[in-house]
Every structure is written in C-alpha cells, then in structure tokens.
Amino acid sequence: MKKINSITSLQQLFKRSQLTIFILTFTSCTIIFAVISTYTMETYANRNLHILSEALGERIQPAVVFKDQITITQILAEYSEQYPIRSIQVLDNQNNALAQIKHTESPTFSSQVILDHLFFNQPATINIQHDQENYGKLIVYGNSSALVSFFYKLLLGLALGFLMMLAVLFWSVSTLYQHLMKSLQPIVETAQMISEEKNYQLRLADSDIQEFQELNIAFNELLEKIHTSSQQLQTENIKLSHQAHHDELTQLPNRHYFYQTLFNLFDSKHREHIALFFIDNNNFKDINDQYGHLAGDAVLQEMAKRLKSNLRQNDFITRLGGDEFAIIVHNIQQPQQLASICEHLLSCSKAPLIFEKSEIHFSFSIGIAFAKNATSPEELITQADSAMYRAKTLPHHWFISPNLNNT
C-alpha cells in the first residue's frame, strides 16, 4: 500500500486557491490602477504647471521687456511661495539669466523626490513675447509637494482595500467550506456507520449541490447492489449452513451437528440431567426388500416426522445415518421419566404408512444412557448404542443402560 507522506485538508486547499486568486486579482488590479492613476496625475500635474507657467509669463512680461531684474525676482519669489514650484529661471533672448529661484532639494529617497522624478522631470518652458517679438523665456520646474498627501492616501486606500478583500476572502472560504462540510458530513457518517455496523440498508439523503447529488446517487446505487449481494450471500450461507448441518432426506440435524451439540452439552453444568436415546428401525431391511428403496426413504421420512412431533420443544433429534436416529433429552430428574418418554415415542409407530396404496408397518427400538454415568461423549454414545441393541431383544423395545436400569 502506498504511504501518504502528507495530507492536506479541504479547507487548506480552498484557502490556498482563493488566496492565490486573490493575490493575482489584487496585483493585476493594483498595477492597472497604479498605471491609470500615474498617467492621470502626470497629465493633471503637467497641465497645472503649464497653466501656472503661462500666468507667470504674462505677469513678468513687462519686467522682462525692460529687463527689470528686481521686479522679476520679486514676482518669482511670490509665485514660488504660493505654488508648488521647485525652481524658476528667466532667460533673455540671448539665453542669459535674468533671475532664478531654486528651493532646497528634498532627501534623495523621499517620496517627494520620487514623485518629482515621475511627474515633474521635464520643465514647462514659456516664450516671453511682446508684439510678436521674442524677449526671453521662462523655465519652470514644478514639485509634487501637493501630491504627496494624495499619494499617501492612495496607498492607504489600497491597504484598506487589500484588508477588506482579504477579510471577505476568508469569510467566503469559511462559508463555502462549512457548506461543503455540511454536504459531505452525511456521506462520511453514513460510510462510517456502514463500515462499523455493516448496515447496507442505509441511504444518503439528497444534496443541494449537483456534484454531491450525483455522488450520492452513485453511492446509493452501490449500496443497493451491496445490500442485494449481501442478502443473496446470507441466503446462500444459511442454505449452505443448513445443508452442512442437516440430513438431506429427513431435514433433521445430521451426524456432524449431533456430535457438535453433544460435545458442547457434555461440558456444561446441565450434564447430569441429560439422557441420550439411540433409535434403530426394527425391520428396515425387510421394508427395502419388499417395497423398494423409495418406500424405505418414505419410511425414514415418516419416522423422522413422527418422532420430532412427539418430542418436547427443547429436545434435540438427529439422523445419524441409515435407519439410525439419536435424541438428546433434557431435564431428566428421575429415571422413571424415561419409561414414559419411550412408551410415548414407540406408540407413534403403531399406525402404518400408506405408500403407493400399500400399508407399510414399521417399528423401532430405543437404547438409553445417562450423561452423568459417562466420562466422555464417546463413552455415552457407546452406552446408548449398546442399550439399543439390547432393546431389540426385548418385547417392549426400549432399554436403559445397566448403570441405572430400573426395568
């Protein structure tokens, strides 16, 4: 048998599969959301930077035309304080710097530096013109200080979404697992009961899950076949057991069954109140010779029927073979009881058997032995057998073993 190194529960399989699906789905959605958000934020930031730059360009146009550096510097300082601007540079038409303002750089690995690199890596450049003549240009680098809080809120939203989806995932897995276990439980319990009790009449109830319902139907059909086979097997076993323990002609217990019963009784505490009768037909050979073997079989059957019907309920009668029968008689308190029983049994043979319009008269002799007078079942049988042969020589055809012979 192949050894199973590890066993995984159905709940673990569900959790793993659902977690894998969740991670793939969440990762895909996060990437798509991040790309769309990044593109939207970049477009929004660059658009705002251009609008701000155009407004700043119109504001400083007169000062650039007259190259008023003081005014330009004041206006740049005002704008850099009010708006998210990293640096501003104003050049004349010869590309000479007229004014410049630059804020201190954030730490290299700060979130603002990363966002500046993503959204404001390229400056907004505005040409400063008057009467269609170019007087210089404005170069503005924006910063992402206004977007940092939005960025953190976005991360927080993703984290909360992840936790919520994870909670929903475990809830759905737990609910689905409980539902499946509720549907599987009857199958498991029924299988265990069948295994322990061998009760093949049990059937699985209907399930609201199609696959389980198909399994239940197949399982019930298998149980029906097993139940039918079991009944047939029991019937065959009973039949074979009966055949093994009973005589085919008379249907009485056979020699083997007799010895088994006698040996069991001989070892019991009731042994002192048991007597053994050996019975033999007196003229069976003459019947066979005169009327044939079929008539002889009919006599044996009739003899078995009459003897059995005249016994007490707890007495045990058997056919030993040929025309010999044995009876184990219980509850014998006094030897005098045996005479009454013998006379009663012998009287049942007075009426002839009608066989194929012929009257067949038969009789038998009875030898009796007490179990308490024998040291073994074999000795008891020998005593009864000897008593039977002695009975054949007596006119009343019964004899009790000499140890307790009161006749």
Secondary structure, DSSP 8 states (H G I E B T S, - for coil): ---------HHHHHHHHHHHHHHHHHHHHHHHHHHHHHHHHHHHHHHHHHHHHHHHHHHHHHHHHTT-HHHHHHHHHHHHHHS-EEEEEEEETTS-EEEEEE-----TTSHHHHHHHHHSSS-EEEEEEETTEEEEEEEEEE--HHHHHHHHHHHHHHHHHHHHHHHHHHHHHHHHHHHHHHHHHHHHHHHHHHHHH--TT------SSHHHHHHHHHHHHHHHHHHHHHHHHHHHHHHHHHHHHB-TTT-SB-HHHHHHHHHHHHTSTTGGG-EEEEEEESSHHHHHHHH-HHHHHHHHHHHHHHHHHTS-TT-EEEEEETTEEEEEE----STHHHHHHHHHHHHTTSS-EEETTEEE---EEEEEEEGGG-SSHHHHHHHHHHHHHHHTTSTT-EEE-GGG---
